[in-house]
Amino acid sequence: MFQKLFNKMTPGFVEAEKGDTAGSPSATLAARMLTAPSALMQLSLDEAKVVVEYMRPQIIAEGTMFIREGEAKDIGFMVLVLDGEVTVENIVVSRVSPITLTVLGPGSMHGELGLIDGQPRSASCTASTKLRCAILTREAMEELLKDHPKIGAKLMMAIAMRIGDRLRDNTEKLKKYVQLTKTMQQEIDRLMPG
Amino acid sequence: MFQKLFNKMTPGFVEAEKGDTAGSPSATLAARMLTAPSALMQLSLDEAKVVVEYMRPQIIAEGTMFIREGEAKDIGFMVLVLDGEVTVENIVVSRVSPITLTVLGPGSMHGELGLIDGQPRSASCTASTKLRCAILTREAMEELLKDHPKIGAKLMMAIAMRIGDRLRDNTEKLKKYVQLTKTMQQEIDRLMPG
C-alpha cells in the first residue's frame, strides 16, 4: 500500500523501516499522535490507525530541507513527525539569513497547508535531527476520503485545527509587531531633530 | 430544520427571510458561494445545496458586532456572507482604536476557526452594511458529518482552505513587519547619539 501510494520519491528522503506496517510500533505511534490534537470531533485511536494505513513511514536525514518555501511543485504531501526535531524558517527579502519561526518536535505536522490548497509552500522545513516520520500524500488522502469518508472528515477537521493553531500563533505575533513598530516610531520621532 | 438547529439566538441577530428554504434564491446563492473556493476536492453545487440545508438564513443589522474578539462563549457558529460587507478588526493592547484587518464581502466566511477548534474568537467582525447571511452551527455541522460524511469531509476541506488563506495572508504581513522593524531599528541606530 505505502509503496503504491508513494512512487515519486521526494529528493533527500531515504526509504527505511521496510518492515513497518500498520501494526508496527511506528504505526501505532503515528496513530497516537493523530489523536493528540483536542479537536471537537476527535479521531479515536482505531480511526487514527485506519488513517495510518494510508501513510508511509519515512526516515529523513539530519540537515535535509524537506519542504522549501516558494516551492510550487512536489507539494502533494504532508509529514507527521514521530521522532526528531524540525526547524521551520521563513525567507525575508533583503535579509541574508532566513528567520527561524519555530522548532517543532514529535507530533508536529508539516506541509498540511499545501496538501489542502495546492499553493506554493509558505515556509521551509529542515530536519534539525534525524527524523522518523509518517507521510500522507494527496493521492492517499483522496483514497482515504473515498474509502472512509467519516474518518476522512475527522482527519480534515484535525488538519483544519492545526492550520488554525498556526493562524492563532501568527495573529498574536502580528499584534506584537504592530505594537513594536508603534513604539519604534515614537522613538524615531523623539530622536528626530525637531 | 433551521429552527431546530438554531434555538439559541445570538444577540443582535434578527430573524428574517422566514420563507427561505433550501430551494429559495438565498439558499442557491449560499450553495454557489460554498463551491467558490478552489479546493482540491471541491463541493459540487448539488453537494453544497445539501450543506445549505443544514444552514440557517439570517439578517444582521448594520453596525452589529456579531463576532467579538476574545469571546469564549457562544462560539459554536460560522457565518457565510451572501450580501453586504463585514469589517474584521483586531484589538491591539495600548491602542485606543482597534486595527482594521480587512473588509470582506459576499462569499466570505466568519467564525469558521472557532467552529473548528472551540477557542476564543481571534478577531471581531462587524456588519458595515446590512448583511444577508447563512449560518452553520456546530450542532448542524456535526449532524451533517453524521448524515453525509463525504460532503462533510469536503466542507471541512473547504473550511481548512479558508483558514489556510488567512494564514498565508498573515504570514505575508508578518514578513513585511519583520522587514519594517529591521529598517526602523537601523533608523534608530543612525539617529542615536553615538
Boltz contact constraints between the chains, C-beta under 6 A:
constraints:
  - contact:
      token1: [A, 40]
      token2: [B, 118]
      max_distance: 6.0
  - contact:
      token1: [A, 92]
      token2: [B, 175]
      max_distance: 6.0
  - contact:
      token1: [A, 92]
      token2: [B, 178]
      max_distance: 6.0
  - contact:
      token1: [A, 92]
      token2: [B, 179]
      max_distance: 6.0
  - contact:
      token1: [A, 113]
      token2: [B, 164]
      max_distance: 6.0
  - contact:
      token1: [A, 116]
      token2: [B, 160]
      max_distance: 6.0
  - contact:
      token1: [A, 116]
      token2: [B, 161]
      max_distance: 6.0
  - contact:
      token1: [A, 116]
      token2: [B, 164]
      max_distance: 6.0
  - contact:
      token1: [A, 117]
      token2: [B, 161]
      max_distance: 6.0
  - contact:
      token1: [A, 117]
      token2: [B, 164]
      max_distance: 6.0
  - contact:
      token1: [A, 118]
      token2: [B, 40]
      max_distance: 6.0
  - contact:
      token1: [A, 122]
      token2: [B, 168]
      max_distance: 6.0
  - contact:
      token1: [A, 122]
      token2: [B, 171]
      max_distance: 6.0
  - contact:
      token1: [A, 145]
      token2: [B, 153]
      max_distance: 6.0
  - contact:
      token1: [A, 149]
      token2: [B, 149]
      max_distance: 6.0
  - contact:
      token1: [A, 149]
      token2: [B, 150]
      max_distance: 6.0
  - contact:
      token1: [A, 149]
      token2: [B, 153]
      max_distance: 6.0
  - contact:
      token1: [A, 150]
      token2: [B, 149]
      max_distance: 6.0
  - contact:
      token1: [A, 152]
      token2: [B, 153]
      max_distance: 6.0
  - contact:
      token1: [A, 153]
      token2: [B, 145]
      max_distance: 6.0
  - contact:
      token1: [A, 153]
      token2: [B, 149]
      max_distance: 6.0
  - contact:
      token1: [A, 153]
      token2: [B, 152]
      max_distance: 6.0
  - contact:
      token1: [A, 153]
      token2: [B, 153]
      max_distance: 6.0
  - contact:
      token1: [A, 153]
      token2: [B, 156]
      max_distance: 6.0
  - contact:
      token1: [A, 156]
      token2: [B, 153]
      max_distance: 6.0
  - contact:
      token1: [A, 156]
      token2: [B, 156]
      max_distance: 6.0
  - contact:
      token1: [A, 156]
      token2: [B, 157]
      max_distance: 6.0
  - contact:
      token1: [A, 157]
      token2: [B, 156]
      max_distance: 6.0
  - contact:
      token1: [A, 159]
      token2: [B, 160]
      max_distance: 6.0
  - contact:
      token1: [A, 160]
      token2: [B, 116]
      max_distance: 6.0
  - contact:
      token1: [A, 160]
      token2: [B, 159]
      max_distance: 6.0
  - contact:
      token1: [A, 160]
      token2: [B, 160]
      max_distance: 6.0
  - contact:
      token1: [A, 160]
      token2: [B, 163]
      max_distance: 6.0
  - contact:
      token1: [A, 161]
      token2: [B, 116]
      max_distance: 6.0
  - contact:
      token1: [A, 161]
      token2: [B, 117]
      max_distance: 6.0
  - contact:
      token1: [A, 163]
      token2: [B, 160]
      max_distance: 6.0
  - contact:
      token1: [A, 163]
      token2: [B, 163]
      max_distance: 6.0
  - contact:
      token1: [A, 163]
      token2: [B, 164]
      max_distance: 6.0
  - contact:
      token1: [A, 163]
      token2: [B, 167]
      max_distance: 6.0
  - contact:
      token1: [A, 164]
      token2: [B, 113]
      max_distance: 6.0
  - contact:
      token1: [A, 164]
      token2: [B, 116]
      max_distance: 6.0
  - contact:
      token1: [A, 164]
      token2: [B, 117]
      max_distance: 6.0
  - contact:
      token1: [A, 164]
      token2: [B, 163]
      max_distance: 6.0
  - contact:
      token1: [A, 166]
      token2: [B, 167]
      max_distance: 6.0
  - contact:
      token1: [A, 167]
      token2: [B, 163]
      max_distance: 6.0
  - contact:
      token1: [A, 167]
      token2: [B, 166]
      max_distance: 6.0
  - contact:
      token1: [A, 167]
      token2: [B, 167]
      max_distance: 6.0
  - contact:
      token1: [A, 168]
      token2: [B, 122]
      max_distance: 6.0
  - contact:
      token1: [A, 170]
      token2: [B, 170]
      max_distance: 6.0
  - contact:
      token1: [A, 171]
      token2: [B, 122]
      max_distance: 6.0
  - contact:
      token1: [A, 173]
      token2: [B, 174]
      max_distance: 6.0
  - contact:
      token1: [A, 174]
      token2: [B, 173]
      max_distance: 6.0
  - contact:
      token1: [A, 174]
      token2: [B, 174]
      max_distance: 6.0
  - contact:
      token1: [A, 175]
      token2: [B, 92]
      max_distance: 6.0
  - contact:
      token1: [A, 177]
      token2: [B, 177]
      max_distance: 6.0
  - contact:
      token1: [A, 178]
      token2: [B, 92]
      max_distance: 6.0
  - contact:
      token1: [A, 179]
      token2: [B, 92]
      max_distance: 6.0
  - contact:
      token1: [A, 180]
      token2: [B, 181]
      max_distance: 6.0
  - contact:
      token1: [A, 181]
      token2: [B, 180]
      max_distance: 6.0
  - contact:
      token1: [A, 181]
      token2: [B, 181]
      max_distance: 6.0
  - contact:
      token1: [A, 184]
      token2: [B, 184]
      max_distance: 6.0
  - contact:
      token1: [A, 187]
      token2: [B, 188]
      max_distance: 6.0
  - contact:
      token1: [A, 188]
      token2: [B, 187]
      max_distance: 6.0
  - contact:
      token1: [A, 191]
      token2: [B, 191]
      max_distance: 6.0
